[in-house]
Amino acid sequence: MSRGLDIAILYLSDRRVAYSSLAFHMLKGYLSELGARTAVYFKEDGIIAEREAPHPSKSKIILTSLPYELMYIDLVDMLDSLSIPVWRRDRREGPIILAGGPAITANPTPLLDILDVVLVGEAEPVLEQIVDAVEHESRERILQELSGIEGLLVPGYNERVKRVYVRNLDDAWYPIDQRIPKDIEPVWGRSFMLETTRGCARGCRFCMEGMIFRPKRDRSFQKLRSILDEGIAANRVGKVSFYSLAFFDSPHAQKILEYAVSQGLEVSVPSIRAETLTRERAELISLGGQRTITIAPETGSCRIGEAINKCIGYEGTMTAIDNALEGGLRNVKLYIMIGFPGETDEDFEETVKLVEDAAYKVGSSGGTLKVAVNPFMPKPVTPMQWSRVPDPKMIAEKMRVLRKRASMKGARVSFYDPKWAVVQTVLARGDKRVGELVVEWARRGGRLGAFKSVARRLGINLAEYLEEKPVEWTPPWHEIVEHPYAGLRMLRFEYESLLRSIS
């Protein structure tokens, strides 16, 4: 049933990335099921529409998602390219711009003068209410209606919201139709994406997604099997890509993996907690055609591991690699983070040794070890949101040492530029002044070299967003958003525990 309602979706990347995203299929499919007509506009070598459609400025509402902070620049670029006013104050007429996603769920503050509405949390519980509200004629009435919906922050109408989330995944709408246009090859190949679990109960002190998607919720095996059977048939694919923060933390993960393999399907299993990877599970993954397993120990130091509440360490990582190789998996990828608060030269040396020994072990078995190294970045709504950003020069030197020594053992090492980590942290921990910086920087091309010069011209002291904060400091995002299971009191307690562990 069509409601005669046109909704524009701005996707701030290219079509290949979009069709590889479960969130994209969910938003587009659920809106269609609710009777809305959607037109998607992608940022891809200029702006292209999914089909012939009116200019998005003709829509009553524009929806977009901001999973990463650096996509704020893409949003400004796209609005400018479409000749849609970037600042909320200049859009007294025309479409309402509503954005959600992990980055602004954690901290909406930098974009409050840009966006008309922020969805804080998950879309399924409120999307139908949003569509109902947009059916009103006047812009003012629509904003009033939206401000009364749980989880929607509407600047000028309400001042504080509570994050909204799906209580029971079995009851949530799911995008069975994930068909992909023939001219697009998705990032992970043509497969059906199956979310087994949402959220995480581990409580790693640096992990924003683990905090803002609490509580952990699992789909039942019966529901997973039903979705999988329908999805494979509807999309005519022979592969399932499982989707979760920690796959084997689901009590039904092994059973649905066994079922998928028994049906002759290829499988793609996401990053796995090292301590949950047994030889039997590795064999199952290998039987499903996957040849590389991803593990994120973060550090080789047990001292730092205990401080960040992710104590996998050398022994746990090497045991997982043994299980992977013995189970038939040929290659291993490790995620490493350096520059944690309290990290000493001895801690760093333990991480380097872990990577060296892992590279030797995997290489001796005829495989390849890939290592992705990130600098520590303090993120909002985590116990480490009060921490300082490590010195980029120090991080760069540690990266150089790690690459040299790991490469000698045959590892392939990639890094996230520590200078970009500084930028990302400023955006993540930003306030409204950072919104001004985002707009001006985007209009200067969004290049790394221009970031500091634009900040200076605006009189913004970047050090304020990079330095360590006293635990008594209340971050601006906690003043406007209430995060269930990640309240300020709990986060302060966890941060104080971390400080004691590294002192």
C-alpha positions, 0 to 999 in steps of 0.5 A: 500500500502506497501512502503517496509519500516520497522520502529521500535517502542520502547515502554518503558513499558509493553504491557498492558500499551501500549494497554491502550494508545491512543497515541500508537494506533495512532502512530502504526495505522497511520504508517500502513495507510501510508504503513510502516511496524512496529515492536513494542518492549516492555520493559516487563521483558526484551525486547519482540517484538510484532511479529517475527521481525528483530532486531531494529538496522536493521531499518532505524529509531526507534520511541519512546515516552517519556511522563514522565521524569523518562522514560529517564531511561527506554530509556537508559536501552532499548538501552543498552539491544539492544546493540544500542549505547546510545550516538548520537556521537557513532551512525554514522551508524545504525538507527536514533532515534526519540522521541516525547512526552510531557516531551521532547516537554517541554524540549528536552535539557537533551537528545540532546546528545542521540537522533538524532531527537526530535519531538516537539509537536504533530505527526499527522501533520508531520508523513507522512513527516517523513516516506517520509524522511526515504525512502532516502538511506543515514543516512545523507540525511535522517537527512537533510530532517528531519531537514527541517520538522516543529517541528523536532529538529535535533541536528547538523542540526538546532538549534531552532524549533517551536512546531507543533500541529493539527489545526483542530481535525476534519481533523486529522487522528484517530485510529478507529482500537484499537483492543487488543490481547486476552492475554492482559487486558488493564488498563481501561478494553476493551473499545474504546478510544475517544478523545473529546478535546486536550489542555486546556484553563484554564491556571493553572500556574503549569500545563505543559500539559495545556501549551504545548498542547495549544490552546484548540481544540474540535472535533465537535459532528458530528465527535465524533458521527461518530468516536464513531459509527465506533470504537464501531463496528470495535472493538466489545466493549461495552464501551467508554473511553473518553479522554481529560484534562477536559472533560466537557470543551468541548462544546459537552461533555454532548451531546456525553455522552448522545448519548453514554448512549442512545446507551447502552454503558458503559462509562469512564469519566476522571478527571472533573473540579469540577465546571463543574459537575452538578447533571444531568451530574453525573446521566448520568455518573452513567447511563453509569456504572461508580461508581467513579468520579475524581476531582482535586482541588489541594488545599483547600486554596482559597489563594493558589488556586487563586495564581495557577489560579485554585480556586476551594477551599472548597465550589467548591469541596464539591458542586461537591461531593454533585452533584456526590453523589446525581447523583448516583456516589458512590465513589470519588477520589481527587488529592491534591498537597502540597508545593506550593510556599507561602503555609502557615500552615494555607493553609495546614490546609484548605487542610486537612480540605477539605479532612477530610470533603470530606471523612466524606461526602462520607463515610456517603453515603456508598462510599469511598474517595481516595486521591492521594497526590503529592508534587509540582514540578515546570515544564518547560513551565509553569509560575511556572518553576522559582519556587523552589522545596519544602523541601522533609522533610517538604513535608514528614511531611505534608503527614504524618499529612494528611494521619493520619487525613484523614485515621481517617475519612475513606479516603484511601490516597496514596502519591508520594514520595517527594524524587522522586519528586526531581529526576523528577524535576532535569530531567524536568528542566535539561540541557545537563549535566543531560543527562550524569547523566541519562545515568550513573544513568540508568547503576547503576540501576536507583534506588533512592539511587544512584541518588545523588551519581552519580551526585556527581561523575559527579560533578553535583550540583543538587541544581542548578536545584531545587532552585528558579530562578530569573524571568530574567533567561531564561531557556535553553528549551526556547532558542531552542523551541518556544511554541505557546501560551506559550511564555516566555514573557507571562509565566514571566507575569503570574509568576510575578502575582503569586508572587504578589498574595502570597506576 
